Amino acid sequence: MKRIFITGASSGIGLAIAKSLVTQGHEVWGTSRNLERIPKMPRWHAVRLDLADPLSIEAAFNAALSEAGYFDVLINNAGAGHFEPAELLSMETIESQFQILVFGQIQLMRLALCRMQTRGEGLIINVTSLASRLPVPFMAAYNAAKAAMASFTMSIQLELANSRVYVVDVQPGDICTQFNHSVIKGTCCAACSQISQRCSSTAPNNGWRCIPIKNCAVDFQVSPAARPNLGTQKVLRYMNAISEAVVLMAGEGSRLRGSNKTFLKPFVPVLGNPLISYILDALVRAGIKTVNFVVGYQSERMIAHVKRVIPPGLDSRFIENRDWQKQNGISLLAAASQVGRSFLLTMSDHLFDQSIVDLLLRNATPDQLNLALDRKLDSIFDVDDAMKVQTKEDRILKIGKDLTVYDGIDTGLFVCPPDIFDHLERAKRHGDCSLADGVRSMAWEDKARAIDIGDAWWQDIDTTAMLACAERQLRSRLAHHDIILANAGSDRGNRTEN
Ligand SMILES: NC(=O)c1ccc[n+]([C@@H]2O[C@H](COP(=O)([O-])OP(=O)(O)OC[C@H]3O[C@@H](n4cnc5c(N)ncnc54)[C@H](OP(=O)(O)O)[C@@H]3O)[C@@H](O)[C@H]2O)c1
């Protein structure tokens, strides 16, 4: 459950987002200038806020903050437009647009930002507009204000590149809301006649809907605008973005190391690069910002080696599992106190196409256990040793190495909700449990789902034969760019979306 402050929750995009959020169990502080316009729903707190009034902004945010304790997310959504030829715009209209769409929103962003920086995490979503890049005729002050807000947002994104406070700029195109009915319309005769003359030439060519104004209705056909829930889907995707991973690397890798006691399995060379480098690159490319490494066997040496290969910009934590000789469920449990939200889970000895991580993160349901599942049963290297899964559509029914009826293989890549830890605790027998025990426990409660990886490739590396096979595959994957080895930065996180 997240605590979210959202402006403009009485109508259009903001109303649709706020409704979705409370339905998903989040706690929402939603604003309007008129409290009567906010629906009365559980977990929905109505807040009066007028972006035209700086004092009301600070008072409203602080009052909501003391009620909430903290905010995980600020959604700067409220806004209004005007409709008038640029040369006839009064300075009051221009100033008002900048107060509502720039100064008021920056004030809110800064109020939220300093608290989020202190907490060390948070998400700010600014709803600007496609008009910041493609100006709409007769909305010059609106276009300019949106462009200013988009540019300010981009600057903050650069400054917070290494922070765990993320800033996203959502730039909707045409969405069917009350917006057009609420615009401030120029009423003087000069404005009416100029708009009527120019609308017939400018607006249709630009594909923009024309707003009927007093005594001067100018309508024409354009393609219908999208419904407000389109914006909602974009915004919710960012709220649920997974930025943290757990990598299990506590075992000794005895089948691969043979009698070599100094051998560290995650550092076995694969086409000349340490195995773990491929995994870390894939995580960085998928937008992971923090990795929790669970170490056990030769932990000090392992930590020293890992530190040398961590890509720039990736935060790392090392968690020691003193019971590393037990099963992998105990290794994951060692990370329980470090991970408070949904996270990506991977093993340190698996290779996989980048597309599998991207697919998993894109399609994961954050409050469920999501497993990347390989249904290409004929392509599994050692099917006897593989973890088998029985599913019904996307639901996981059973999991185990000894299943006789199964339709997929566990790839070792998961998105887990924090309650995996409770399930592992409950699954313990004589102080021990495996990851599969946790998956089984979640499957019994219908909380485990499979995400089919399709044609994508992955390989578990437990033996020298598996390693040789992986190198053959990898050579061709690298040639086709299915796997790319370079410590390049992520394209997710702080970004602009439309
Ligand atoms: N609809 C589109 O095609 C489109 C396209 C691109 C960008 N956008 C942007 O998306 C955001 C939401 O627009 P929408 O289409 O959902 O419009 P909408 O249906 O008119 O909703 C606007 C919301 O903003 C609030 N608001 C307006 N003026 C305010 C002020 N001075 N102080 C505080 N709140 C104010 C309104 O609340 P009260 O009136 O209850 O106070 C209402 O909840 C805006 O920033 C808009 O610029 C919309």
The ligand as an SDF file (V2000), in Angstrom:
LIG
                    3D

 48 52  0  0  0  0  0  0  0  0999 V2000
   -7.2770   16.2810  -21.5190 N   0  0  0  0  0  0  0  0  0  0  0  0
   -6.2670   16.3770  -22.3450 C   0  0  0  0  0  0  0  0  0  0  0  0
   -6.3860   16.1840  -23.5710 O   0  0  0  0  0  0  0  0  0  0  0  0
   -4.8920   16.6830  -21.8000 C   0  0  0  0  0  0  0  0  0  0  0  0
   -3.8110   16.6130  -22.6810 C   0  0  0  0  0  0  0  0  0  0  0  0
   -2.5400   16.8860  -22.1960 C   0  0  0  0  0  0  0  0  0  0  0  0
   -2.3560   17.2370  -20.8790 C   0  0  0  0  0  0  0  0  0  0  0  0
   -3.4260   17.3160  -20.0380 N   0  0  0  0  0  0  0  0  0  0  0  0
   -3.1530   17.7140  -18.6440 C   0  0  0  0  0  0  0  0  0  0  0  0
   -3.6970   16.7460  -17.7810 O   0  0  0  0  0  0  0  0  0  0  0  0
   -4.0150   17.3480  -16.5370 C   0  0  0  0  0  0  0  0  0  0  0  0
   -5.4320   16.9440  -16.1410 C   0  0  0  0  0  0  0  0  0  0  0  0
   -6.3270   17.4620  -17.0990 O   0  0  0  0  0  0  0  0  0  0  0  0
   -7.7470   16.8200  -17.4240 P   0  0  0  0  0  0  0  0  0  0  0  0
   -7.8080   16.6460  -18.8740 O   0  0  0  0  0  0  0  0  0  0  0  0
   -8.0290   15.6800  -16.5260 O   0  0  0  0  0  0  0  0  0  0  0  0
   -8.6900   18.0810  -17.0790 O   0  0  0  0  0  0  0  0  0  0  0  0
  -10.0110   18.2470  -16.2110 P   0  0  0  0  0  0  0  0  0  0  0  0
  -10.9540   17.1260  -16.4090 O   0  0  0  0  0  0  0  0  0  0  0  0
  -10.4970   19.6370  -16.5170 O   0  0  0  0  0  0  0  0  0  0  0  0
   -9.4640   18.2020  -14.7230 O   0  0  0  0  0  0  0  0  0  0  0  0
   -8.6410   19.2350  -14.2320 C   0  0  0  0  0  0  0  0  0  0  0  0
   -8.4080   19.0400  -12.7450 C   0  0  0  0  0  0  0  0  0  0  0  0
   -7.5310   20.0760  -12.2990 O   0  0  0  0  0  0  0  0  0  0  0  0
   -8.1270   20.7740  -11.2190 C   0  0  0  0  0  0  0  0  0  0  0  0
   -7.8080   22.1890  -11.2970 N   0  0  0  0  0  0  0  0  0  0  0  0
   -8.0800   23.0430  -12.3040 C   0  0  0  0  0  0  0  0  0  0  0  0
   -7.6370   24.2750  -11.9980 N   0  0  0  0  0  0  0  0  0  0  0  0
   -7.0910   24.1940  -10.7580 C   0  0  0  0  0  0  0  0  0  0  0  0
   -6.4620   25.1100   -9.8870 C   0  0  0  0  0  0  0  0  0  0  0  0
   -6.3500   26.4260  -10.1700 N   0  0  0  0  0  0  0  0  0  0  0  0
   -6.0060   24.6740   -8.6940 N   0  0  0  0  0  0  0  0  0  0  0  0
   -6.1500   23.3770   -8.3530 C   0  0  0  0  0  0  0  0  0  0  0  0
   -6.7350   22.4640   -9.1150 N   0  0  0  0  0  0  0  0  0  0  0  0
   -7.2020   22.8610  -10.3190 C   0  0  0  0  0  0  0  0  0  0  0  0
   -9.6060   20.5260  -11.3400 C   0  0  0  0  0  0  0  0  0  0  0  0
  -10.1510   20.5070  -10.0180 O   0  0  0  0  0  0  0  0  0  0  0  0
  -11.3000   21.4960   -9.4760 P   0  0  0  0  0  0  0  0  0  0  0  0
  -11.8860   22.2090  -10.6600 O   0  0  0  0  0  0  0  0  0  0  0  0
  -12.2570   20.5480   -8.8210 O   0  0  0  0  0  0  0  0  0  0  0  0
  -10.5770   22.3720   -8.5350 O   0  0  0  0  0  0  0  0  0  0  0  0
   -9.6850   19.1390  -11.9510 C   0  0  0  0  0  0  0  0  0  0  0  0
   -9.6700   18.1480  -10.9400 O   0  0  0  0  0  0  0  0  0  0  0  0
   -3.8360   18.8420  -16.7310 C   0  0  0  0  0  0  0  0  0  0  0  0
   -2.5960   19.2480  -16.1890 O   0  0  0  0  0  0  0  0  0  0  0  0
   -3.8370   19.0000  -18.2410 C   0  0  0  0  0  0  0  0  0  0  0  0
   -3.1090   20.1370  -18.6580 O   0  0  0  0  0  0  0  0  0  0  0  0
   -4.6860   17.0420  -20.4780 C   0  0  0  0  0  0  0  0  0  0  0  0
  1  2  1  0
  2  3  2  0
  2  4  1  0
  4  5  1  0
  4 48  2  0
  5  6  2  0
  6  7  1  0
  7  8  2  0
  8  9  1  0
  8 48  1  0
  9 10  1  0
  9 46  1  0
 10 11  1  0
 11 12  1  0
 11 44  1  0
 12 13  1  0
 13 14  1  0
 14 15  2  0
 14 16  1  0
 14 17  1  0
 17 18  1  0
 18 19  2  0
 18 20  1  0
 18 21  1  0
 21 22  1  0
 22 23  1  0
 23 24  1  0
 23 42  1  0
 24 25  1  0
 25 26  1  0
 25 36  1  0
 26 27  1  0
 26 35  1  0
 27 28  2  0
 28 29  1  0
 29 30  1  0
 29 35  2  0
 30 31  1  0
 30 32  2  0
 32 33  1  0
 33 34  2  0
 34 35  1  0
 36 37  1  0
 36 42  1  0
 37 38  1  0
 38 39  2  0
 38 40  1  0
 38 41  1  0
 42 43  1  0
 44 45  1  0
 44 46  1  0
 46 47  1  0
M  CHG  2   8   1  16  -1
M  END
$$$$
